[in-house]
Amino acid sequence: MFGRLGGTELLVILVVGFLIFGPKKLPEIGKAFGETVNEFKKSAKSAQDEVKEVIEVVESK
């Protein structure tokens, strides 16, 4: 149900974003969103690595 977005959904999102923010702001918003997603992925990976380290330490005792 909430899987991948299709072409129609992306087009609707783009048109709505264009109408709300205008053509000048849309690239800036997209860039900021992309950077936020990348930072979130890095943080999630870091947390996952820390949990793995703790598990390894606990299992080795």
Buried (B, 14 or more C-beta within 10 A) or exposed (E): EEEEEEEEEEEEEEEEBEEEBEEEEBEEEEEEEEEEEEEEEEEEEEEEEEEEEEEEEEEEE
